[in-house]
Every structure is written in structure tokens, then in C-alpha cells.
């Protein structure tokens, strides 16, 4: 079994001036050294991260970047960049060596793609670009790219009250999303408690996990919680409160059902539901820091990308700065990229 916990804080840095390049590079170097990267790979990671964030500073609209341990492989360093423009009409061309066009994020992508252990890009002209890349030490297996998530705090809060956790066991991926009641550190305490309880119960059925969370979060502010187990046969889902769960594909989506309540405080009879997964479908879970009004049909190509790019793209498209936000995406094992 492989168990990985999503970070309590995804430290998004605004790429508004050149100081952002150094800030993200220093964090990437620190994570790479802590993960045991050799000096050459540390240097290469620094170069690629600097190039990616420099592109945001020079060319992007509302660019932000975040570097962290990869949610599926803590010894792997992941960088996610996103923006609201200008976007690229031909991503494949932008990845070719020597290609550059003034005013676009295509500059330097060829070099970045050669250095990174893996990468993925989604871009729409006028809408923006999401770039996710990761760096893995020599001899370390790459992450399976079956699940990912991102969080963002309300306004200028230093921590988010929303959190997530991911556990893999064979072909199954089990995911928790928690929206701690309120904001800031007190809400984060509730989400952290949910993650702790989830770790110890992750082999149980989603219904039993949610029941354990409901009982174990009574000493916290409480929150909305949902647990999904995704495998090639479908999805088992249980939720308490207003975490949104969806089975989504390029043409549409189907909602998954949670019961009303607040984990740790009140709730009706808990229930577990099962859903089929159409070919190429993915599972998406998010807190109410994202509006439910997103539509796969209006974001062409996004839902064919890796879970990290899908999660970051949905955060950009549907996330609100007026609330903590968390979104997690899971692709069944047979459809992993």
C-alpha cells in the first residue's frame, strides 16, 4: 500500500516581479536536496524551475507558481504554474527546441521538457496555461499520476482550512477531501485531524471511514468530509456535508451524493453509493471554495490531461478567493497516463 498525504498548505507564489523566480527556485532546491538529489540534478531542477517562473513573470497574466513534494511521491519535487493568459494555440510546437514567440509562454518550454523527469501542459489562447512538471532522483520510480490535488487559502490567509489525502492500494485509489469549518488555523486543525483518522482507516469502506471521521472529529471545529474509492470497476463514495463529488469526462459530468451534516457534530444516516466510470472518465472532488458551475465542455482538452493539470486548471476556472479551496482529481488505474 502506498499512502500519501496532501500538504496542508500549497504555497502559491504570485509571479508579479523577478523576486518570485528566486523564491520558487530556493524552495525547489531545498526540497531537491532534502529528497537526496545529487548536485547535478539539484542544479538542473533549479534551472528548469527558474525558466518556468521567469516565463510567468515576463509573459503571463495573473501568473502563480507552487513547488512542493509530489502528492503521490514525497521524494519527487513538483512544480505547478498557472495563469490567465495569453495561452498558446500550438503547445506541441512550443515544446520544440528553438521555438519562441514574443509575448507567449512557449519560450523555453523545450529546454524545460528536456530537464524535467515528466511534465504536462494544457493551454487555451486567451484563457491561459497550466504547466505541471516533476523531478525525480536517479533510480527512483516516477509517480503513477493517478491522483493529485491542490489547495488555496482564502484571501491572504497563511493556511487553508481545506485538506486532502490520497492512499493507493493495488489498483484502487482512496481519497479524502475535508473542508474544515471556518478558515485559518482552527479550520486547518479539523482538516488535519480528518487526515490523521483517514490514514488509520483507509483500508475500510468509504462509509466506515466517514463514520470514523464523524466520531473522531468531535473535539474539533468539524467540517464537511467525503471519501471516494476509485478502481477500474467504478467508484464507491460516501460524504457528510457539502463537499462536491463528480464523475466527469470531456462531454459532461454526474454528481455523487453526500448527506447533509457536519462531521464531528451532526449528521443524518450515513450512506455509501456506487457509480460506474465511463471510458476515460475521472473522479473530481472539491470543497465549496470552487463553484459547481464549471463545465468540461467549456474547457476543451483539460480533462484529457494528468490529474495535477486538471486540478490546477479547475482551481483557476472555478476557484474563489472568498473561501478556502481544495480540488482533487483521480483517474482509475487502467486509464493512468
C-alpha beads as a LAMMPS data file, in Angstrom:
LAMMPS data file: protein, C-alpha beads

337 atoms
336 bonds

1 atom types
1 bond types

-500.0 500.0 xlo xhi
-500.0 500.0 ylo yhi
-500.0 500.0 zlo zhi

Masses

1 110.0

Atoms # bond

1 1 1 0.000 0.000 0.000
2 1 1 1.263 3.487 -0.800
3 1 1 -0.144 6.297 1.322
4 1 1 0.499 9.957 0.616
5 1 1 -0.986 12.968 2.353
6 1 1 -1.702 16.175 0.524
7 1 1 0.035 19.210 2.011
8 1 1 -1.885 21.378 4.455
9 1 1 -0.558 24.448 2.669
10 1 1 0.131 24.756 -1.025
11 1 1 2.354 27.834 -1.030
12 1 1 1.281 29.655 -4.178
13 1 1 3.617 32.499 -5.095
14 1 1 2.461 35.312 -7.337
15 1 1 4.746 35.725 -10.333
16 1 1 4.444 39.500 -10.453
17 1 1 8.114 40.537 -10.357
18 1 1 11.548 38.889 -10.712
19 1 1 11.800 38.193 -6.967
20 1 1 9.304 35.363 -7.469
21 1 1 11.866 33.466 -9.539
22 1 1 14.358 33.320 -6.674
23 1 1 11.703 32.470 -4.092
24 1 1 10.411 29.456 -6.026
25 1 1 13.920 28.333 -7.023
26 1 1 15.159 28.380 -3.413
27 1 1 12.236 26.266 -2.259
28 1 1 12.746 23.812 -5.125
29 1 1 16.454 23.476 -4.317
30 1 1 15.665 22.862 -0.638
31 1 1 13.150 20.143 -1.487
32 1 1 15.514 18.536 -4.001
33 1 1 18.372 18.428 -1.509
34 1 1 16.084 17.018 1.195
35 1 1 14.947 14.310 -1.248
36 1 1 18.554 13.231 -1.851
37 1 1 19.033 14.591 -5.364
38 1 1 22.669 14.609 -6.493
39 1 1 24.229 18.073 -7.074
40 1 1 23.835 17.879 -10.857
41 1 1 20.117 17.114 -10.623
42 1 1 19.656 19.820 -7.981
43 1 1 21.194 22.302 -10.413
44 1 1 19.068 21.100 -13.322
45 1 1 15.923 21.363 -11.199
46 1 1 16.869 24.931 -10.287
47 1 1 17.374 25.841 -13.952
48 1 1 14.044 24.413 -15.109
49 1 1 12.100 25.968 -12.233
50 1 1 13.751 29.348 -12.819
51 1 1 12.939 29.217 -16.543
52 1 1 9.295 28.304 -15.939
53 1 1 8.691 31.024 -13.347
54 1 1 10.620 33.595 -15.422
55 1 1 8.184 32.904 -18.255
56 1 1 5.299 33.696 -15.914
57 1 1 6.888 36.945 -14.754
58 1 1 7.626 38.108 -18.309
59 1 1 4.603 36.940 -20.253
60 1 1 1.715 35.735 -18.097
61 1 1 -1.437 37.404 -16.848
62 1 1 -2.051 36.717 -13.137
63 1 1 0.646 34.038 -13.071
64 1 1 1.206 31.958 -9.930
65 1 1 3.572 29.104 -9.140
66 1 1 3.820 26.463 -6.449
67 1 1 6.565 23.928 -5.705
68 1 1 6.079 21.042 -3.266
69 1 1 6.759 17.345 -2.649
70 1 1 4.727 15.425 -5.201
71 1 1 1.406 14.246 -3.646
72 1 1 1.958 10.687 -4.901
73 1 1 5.707 10.503 -4.224
74 1 1 7.129 12.735 -1.460
75 1 1 10.734 12.212 -2.667
76 1 1 9.770 13.791 -6.017
77 1 1 9.683 17.575 -6.462
78 1 1 6.682 19.014 -8.313
79 1 1 6.210 22.476 -9.799
80 1 1 2.818 23.779 -10.955
81 1 1 2.453 27.063 -12.827
82 1 1 -0.822 28.576 -13.925
83 1 1 -2.037 31.850 -15.378
84 1 1 -4.970 33.539 -17.102
85 1 1 -3.309 34.376 -20.405
86 1 1 -2.151 34.718 -23.111
87 1 1 -2.153 30.966 -23.713
88 1 1 -0.752 29.005 -26.636
89 1 1 -2.513 27.802 -29.764
90 1 1 0.078 25.086 -30.515
91 1 1 1.593 23.510 -27.405
92 1 1 3.431 20.833 -29.401
93 1 1 5.220 23.491 -31.435
94 1 1 6.097 25.426 -28.280
95 1 1 7.845 22.327 -26.928
96 1 1 10.193 22.104 -29.897
97 1 1 13.757 23.263 -29.368
98 1 1 14.433 26.788 -30.505
99 1 1 10.787 27.818 -30.815
100 1 1 9.816 31.125 -29.273
101 1 1 7.296 33.842 -29.927
102 1 1 7.457 37.117 -28.049
103 1 1 4.583 37.530 -25.639
104 1 1 3.787 33.846 -25.149
105 1 1 4.705 31.200 -22.628
106 1 1 6.196 28.999 -25.374
107 1 1 9.621 30.490 -24.753
108 1 1 11.891 27.956 -23.069
109 1 1 9.424 25.060 -22.862
110 1 1 11.669 22.844 -24.983
111 1 1 14.524 23.170 -22.504
112 1 1 12.211 22.663 -19.543
113 1 1 10.731 19.490 -21.016
114 1 1 14.221 18.002 -21.530
115 1 1 15.295 18.629 -17.939
116 1 1 12.139 17.534 -16.098
117 1 1 11.508 13.857 -15.327
118 1 1 7.953 14.388 -16.512
119 1 1 5.669 17.251 -17.455
120 1 1 2.205 18.074 -18.761
121 1 1 0.722 21.237 -20.259
122 1 1 -2.754 22.493 -21.037
123 1 1 -3.222 25.834 -22.766
124 1 1 -6.023 27.753 -24.463
125 1 1 -5.472 31.021 -26.338
126 1 1 -6.864 33.894 -24.313
127 1 1 -7.678 31.634 -21.352
128 1 1 -4.263 30.724 -20.018
129 1 1 -1.841 27.881 -19.401
130 1 1 -1.322 25.223 -16.734
131 1 1 2.108 23.597 -16.595
132 1 1 2.963 20.753 -14.201
133 1 1 6.427 19.194 -14.067
134 1 1 8.222 16.899 -11.679
135 1 1 11.813 15.948 -10.897
136 1 1 12.723 12.512 -9.573
137 1 1 16.072 11.349 -8.222
138 1 1 18.011 8.856 -10.334
139 1 1 16.828 5.310 -9.645
140 1 1 13.552 6.436 -8.073
141 1 1 10.372 5.262 -9.835
142 1 1 8.209 8.057 -11.227
143 1 1 4.857 8.843 -9.618
144 1 1 1.957 6.876 -11.163
145 1 1 -0.014 10.057 -11.992
146 1 1 -3.289 8.546 -10.853
147 1 1 -4.333 11.261 -8.386
148 1 1 -3.485 14.800 -7.390
149 1 1 -4.951 17.766 -5.593
150 1 1 -4.326 21.415 -4.851
151 1 1 -5.425 23.732 -2.060
152 1 1 -5.548 27.503 -1.715
153 1 1 -6.413 29.615 1.352
154 1 1 -8.936 32.424 1.437
155 1 1 -7.511 35.853 0.618
156 1 1 -4.150 36.381 2.290
157 1 1 -4.541 33.712 4.992
158 1 1 -1.291 31.745 5.508
159 1 1 -3.040 28.351 5.768
160 1 1 -6.053 26.709 4.201
161 1 1 -8.768 25.060 6.262
162 1 1 -9.336 22.596 3.417
163 1 1 -7.210 19.472 3.031
164 1 1 -6.938 16.155 1.245
165 1 1 -5.234 12.781 1.466
166 1 1 -4.544 10.035 -1.057
167 1 1 -3.947 6.320 -0.461
168 1 1 -3.120 3.761 -3.149
169 1 1 -3.614 0.033 -2.661
170 1 1 -3.135 -2.110 -5.754
171 1 1 -5.445 -0.832 -8.495
172 1 1 -7.559 1.167 -6.016
173 1 1 -7.053 4.801 -5.045
174 1 1 -8.864 6.103 -1.975
175 1 1 -9.192 9.850 -1.472
176 1 1 -10.333 12.086 1.370
177 1 1 -11.377 15.718 0.998
178 1 1 -12.165 17.778 4.100
179 1 1 -13.470 21.340 4.366
180 1 1 -12.767 22.453 7.929
181 1 1 -15.479 24.726 9.286
182 1 1 -14.400 28.359 9.009
183 1 1 -10.961 29.474 7.876
184 1 1 -7.349 29.639 9.009
185 1 1 -5.578 27.610 11.665
186 1 1 -8.674 26.425 13.539
187 1 1 -10.261 25.080 10.369
188 1 1 -6.912 23.515 9.406
189 1 1 -6.844 21.686 12.751
190 1 1 -10.116 19.990 11.830
191 1 1 -8.799 19.001 8.386
192 1 1 -5.548 17.728 9.873
193 1 1 -7.486 15.600 12.330
194 1 1 -9.546 14.170 9.473
195 1 1 -6.346 13.263 7.618
196 1 1 -4.919 11.521 10.711
197 1 1 -8.077 9.459 11.158
198 1 1 -8.202 8.657 7.460
199 1 1 -4.651 7.287 7.490
200 1 1 -5.580 4.739 10.142
201 1 1 -8.851 3.698 8.479
202 1 1 -8.075 3.951 4.767
203 1 1 -8.489 0.200 4.127
204 1 1 -12.116 0.306 5.308
205 1 1 -15.117 1.034 3.120
206 1 1 -15.758 4.768 2.444
207 1 1 -18.910 4.619 4.580
208 1 1 -16.982 3.242 7.555
209 1 1 -14.199 5.797 7.079
210 1 1 -16.687 8.677 7.112
211 1 1 -18.318 7.233 10.241
212 1 1 -14.890 7.125 11.905
213 1 1 -14.215 10.727 10.906
214 1 1 -17.594 11.815 12.224
215 1 1 -16.867 10.244 15.615
216 1 1 -13.219 11.287 15.803
217 1 1 -13.604 14.959 14.814
218 1 1 -15.906 15.786 17.734
219 1 1 -13.128 17.660 19.538
220 1 1 -12.534 19.982 16.573
221 1 1 -14.462 22.711 14.811
222 1 1 -15.704 19.960 12.484
223 1 1 -16.193 20.117 8.763
224 1 1 -17.549 18.613 5.591
225 1 1 -15.886 15.353 4.531
226 1 1 -16.110 12.959 1.609
227 1 1 -14.278 9.736 0.769
228 1 1 -14.105 8.068 -2.646
229 1 1 -12.529 4.744 -3.592
230 1 1 -11.738 4.609 -7.302
231 1 1 -10.792 1.408 -9.103
232 1 1 -11.248 0.098 -12.643
233 1 1 -14.707 -1.166 -11.727
234 1 1 -16.127 2.169 -10.606
235 1 1 -16.400 4.475 -7.604
236 1 1 -17.611 3.898 -4.054
237 1 1 -18.479 7.213 -2.393
238 1 1 -19.653 8.484 0.985
239 1 1 -19.871 12.070 2.161
240 1 1 -21.128 14.166 5.057
241 1 1 -21.593 17.856 4.308
242 1 1 -21.079 19.991 1.245
243 1 1 -18.012 18.506 -0.442
244 1 1 -18.899 18.084 -4.118
245 1 1 -18.130 14.807 -5.881
246 1 1 -18.326 14.234 -9.632
247 1 1 -17.716 11.623 -12.288
248 1 1 -16.522 13.759 -15.205
249 1 1 -15.437 13.297 -18.797
250 1 1 -14.905 15.553 -21.792
251 1 1 -18.626 15.805 -22.614
252 1 1 -20.208 16.164 -19.189
253 1 1 -20.401 15.067 -15.559
254 1 1 -22.536 13.200 -12.998
255 1 1 -22.878 14.308 -9.395
256 1 1 -22.226 11.975 -6.455
257 1 1 -24.384 12.178 -3.335
258 1 1 -23.377 13.314 0.159
259 1 1 -25.765 13.519 3.121
260 1 1 -26.264 16.835 4.987
261 1 1 -24.344 17.482 8.186
262 1 1 -21.052 18.490 9.795
263 1 1 -18.526 15.783 10.615
264 1 1 -17.824 15.783 14.331
265 1 1 -21.097 17.460 15.260
266 1 1 -24.294 16.471 13.464
267 1 1 -25.483 14.392 10.585
268 1 1 -28.204 12.048 9.479
269 1 1 -27.856 8.438 8.471
270 1 1 -24.637 7.968 6.534
271 1 1 -24.861 6.254 3.172
272 1 1 -22.494 4.840 0.583
273 1 1 -23.204 4.999 -3.144
274 1 1 -21.639 3.283 -6.146
275 1 1 -21.125 4.793 -9.589
276 1 1 -19.920 3.420 -12.891
277 1 1 -16.983 5.038 -14.659
278 1 1 -17.471 5.550 -18.406
279 1 1 -14.353 5.143 -20.568
280 1 1 -11.805 7.903 -19.926
281 1 1 -13.845 9.337 -17.036
282 1 1 -12.188 10.784 -13.956
283 1 1 -13.392 11.463 -10.422
284 1 1 -13.328 15.040 -9.135
285 1 1 -13.955 16.160 -5.557
286 1 1 -13.873 19.751 -4.349
287 1 1 -14.924 21.971 -1.481
288 1 1 -17.285 24.906 -1.806
289 1 1 -14.297 27.155 -2.434
290 1 1 -14.929 26.124 -6.047
291 1 1 -18.222 26.899 -7.709
292 1 1 -20.204 23.979 -9.107
293 1 1 -20.738 25.863 -12.374
294 1 1 -17.641 24.518 -14.180
295 1 1 -18.405 22.527 -17.322
296 1 1 -15.954 20.132 -19.037
297 1 1 -17.337 21.114 -22.438
298 1 1 -16.230 24.742 -21.950
299 1 1 -12.595 23.842 -21.160
300 1 1 -11.540 21.865 -24.256
301 1 1 -8.804 19.322 -23.675
302 1 1 -8.392 19.855 -19.939
303 1 1 -9.963 16.563 -18.887
304 1 1 -7.579 14.540 -21.027
305 1 1 -4.566 15.808 -19.075
306 1 1 -2.858 14.469 -15.946
307 1 1 -4.599 14.833 -12.558
308 1 1 -2.288 17.671 -11.455
309 1 1 -3.077 19.780 -14.522
310 1 1 -6.809 19.069 -14.254
311 1 1 -6.864 20.045 -10.569
312 1 1 -4.917 23.268 -11.121
313 1 1 -6.992 24.121 -14.193
314 1 1 -10.229 23.710 -12.246
315 1 1 -8.845 25.830 -9.420
316 1 1 -8.165 28.598 -11.939
317 1 1 -11.519 28.252 -13.696
318 1 1 -13.831 27.765 -10.712
319 1 1 -11.923 28.741 -7.553
320 1 1 -12.964 31.661 -5.358
321 1 1 -10.684 33.941 -3.358
322 1 1 -13.543 34.423 -0.873
323 1 1 -13.167 30.947 0.621
324 1 1 -10.583 28.245 1.239
325 1 1 -10.490 25.914 -1.741
326 1 1 -9.434 22.335 -2.446
327 1 1 -9.864 20.182 -5.542
328 1 1 -8.707 16.591 -6.049
329 1 1 -8.782 14.526 -9.245
330 1 1 -8.447 10.743 -9.575
331 1 1 -8.027 8.682 -12.721
332 1 1 -8.729 4.915 -12.446
333 1 1 -5.646 2.710 -12.741
334 1 1 -6.453 1.374 -16.211
335 1 1 -6.556 4.944 -17.534
336 1 1 -3.408 6.205 -15.813
337 1 1 -1.065 8.169 -18.011

Bonds

1 1 1 2
2 1 2 3
3 1 3 4
4 1 4 5
5 1 5 6
6 1 6 7
7 1 7 8
8 1 8 9
9 1 9 10
10 1 10 11
11 1 11 12
12 1 12 13
13 1 13 14
14 1 14 15
15 1 15 16
16 1 16 17
17 1 17 18
18 1 18 19
19 1 19 20
20 1 20 21
21 1 21 22
22 1 22 23
23 1 23 24
24 1 24 25
25 1 25 26
26 1 26 27
27 1 27 28
28 1 28 29
29 1 29 30
30 1 30 31
31 1 31 32
32 1 32 33
33 1 33 34
34 1 34 35
35 1 35 36
36 1 36 37
37 1 37 38
38 1 38 39
39 1 39 40
40 1 40 41
41 1 41 42
42 1 42 43
43 1 43 44
44 1 44 45
45 1 45 46
46 1 46 47
47 1 47 48
48 1 48 49
49 1 49 50
50 1 50 51
51 1 51 52
52 1 52 53
53 1 53 54
54 1 54 55
55 1 55 56
56 1 56 57
57 1 57 58
58 1 58 59
59 1 59 60
60 1 60 61
61 1 61 62
62 1 62 63
63 1 63 64
64 1 64 65
65 1 65 66
66 1 66 67
67 1 67 68
68 1 68 69
69 1 69 70
70 1 70 71
71 1 71 72
72 1 72 73
73 1 73 74
74 1 74 75
75 1 75 76
76 1 76 77
77 1 77 78
78 1 78 79
79 1 79 80
80 1 80 81
81 1 81 82
82 1 82 83
83 1 83 84
84 1 84 85
85 1 85 86
86 1 86 87
87 1 87 88
88 1 88 89
89 1 89 90
90 1 90 91
91 1 91 92
92 1 92 93
93 1 93 94
94 1 94 95
95 1 95 96
96 1 96 97
97 1 97 98
98 1 98 99
99 1 99 100
100 1 100 101
101 1 101 102
102 1 102 103
103 1 103 104
104 1 104 105
105 1 105 106
106 1 106 107
107 1 107 108
108 1 108 109
109 1 109 110
110 1 110 111
111 1 111 112
112 1 112 113
113 1 113 114
114 1 114 115
115 1 115 116
116 1 116 117
117 1 117 118
118 1 118 119
119 1 119 120
120 1 120 121
121 1 121 122
122 1 122 123
123 1 123 124
124 1 124 125
125 1 125 126
126 1 126 127
127 1 127 128
128 1 128 129
129 1 129 130
130 1 130 131
131 1 131 132
132 1 132 133
133 1 133 134
134 1 134 135
135 1 135 136
136 1 136 137
137 1 137 138
138 1 138 139
139 1 139 140
140 1 140 141
141 1 141 142
142 1 142 143
143 1 143 144
144 1 144 145
145 1 145 146
146 1 146 147
147 1 147 148
148 1 148 149
149 1 149 150
150 1 150 151
151 1 151 152
152 1 152 153
153 1 153 154
154 1 154 155
155 1 155 156
156 1 156 157
157 1 157 158
158 1 158 159
159 1 159 160
160 1 160 161
161 1 161 162
162 1 162 163
163 1 163 164
164 1 164 165
165 1 165 166
166 1 166 167
167 1 167 168
168 1 168 169
169 1 169 170
170 1 170 171
171 1 171 172
172 1 172 173
173 1 173 174
174 1 174 175
175 1 175 176
176 1 176 177
177 1 177 178
178 1 178 179
179 1 179 180
180 1 180 181
181 1 181 182
182 1 182 183
183 1 183 184
184 1 184 185
185 1 185 186
186 1 186 187
187 1 187 188
188 1 188 189
189 1 189 190
190 1 190 191
191 1 191 192
192 1 192 193
193 1 193 194
194 1 194 195
195 1 195 196
196 1 196 197
197 1 197 198
198 1 198 199
199 1 199 200
200 1 200 201
201 1 201 202
202 1 202 203
203 1 203 204
204 1 204 205
205 1 205 206
206 1 206 207
207 1 207 208
208 1 208 209
209 1 209 210
210 1 210 211
211 1 211 212
212 1 212 213
213 1 213 214
214 1 214 215
215 1 215 216
216 1 216 217
217 1 217 218
218 1 218 219
219 1 219 220
220 1 220 221
221 1 221 222
222 1 222 223
223 1 223 224
224 1 224 225
225 1 225 226
226 1 226 227
227 1 227 228
228 1 228 229
229 1 229 230
230 1 230 231
231 1 231 232
232 1 232 233
233 1 233 234
234 1 234 235
235 1 235 236
236 1 236 237
237 1 237 238
238 1 238 239
239 1 239 240
240 1 240 241
241 1 241 242
242 1 242 243
243 1 243 244
244 1 244 245
245 1 245 246
246 1 246 247
247 1 247 248
248 1 248 249
249 1 249 250
250 1 250 251
251 1 251 252
252 1 252 253
253 1 253 254
254 1 254 255
255 1 255 256
256 1 256 257
257 1 257 258
258 1 258 259
259 1 259 260
260 1 260 261
261 1 261 262
262 1 262 263
263 1 263 264
264 1 264 265
265 1 265 266
266 1 266 267
267 1 267 268
268 1 268 269
269 1 269 270
270 1 270 271
271 1 271 272
272 1 272 273
273 1 273 274
274 1 274 275
275 1 275 276
276 1 276 277
277 1 277 278
278 1 278 279
279 1 279 280
280 1 280 281
281 1 281 282
282 1 282 283
283 1 283 284
284 1 284 285
285 1 285 286
286 1 286 287
287 1 287 288
288 1 288 289
289 1 289 290
290 1 290 291
291 1 291 292
292 1 292 293
293 1 293 294
294 1 294 295
295 1 295 296
296 1 296 297
297 1 297 298
298 1 298 299
299 1 299 300
300 1 300 301
301 1 301 302
302 1 302 303
303 1 303 304
304 1 304 305
305 1 305 306
306 1 306 307
307 1 307 308
308 1 308 309
309 1 309 310
310 1 310 311
311 1 311 312
312 1 312 313
313 1 313 314
314 1 314 315
315 1 315 316
316 1 316 317
317 1 317 318
318 1 318 319
319 1 319 320
320 1 320 321
321 1 321 322
322 1 322 323
323 1 323 324
324 1 324 325
325 1 325 326
326 1 326 327
327 1 327 328
328 1 328 329
329 1 329 330
330 1 330 331
331 1 331 332
332 1 332 333
333 1 333 334
334 1 334 335
335 1 335 336
336 1 336 337
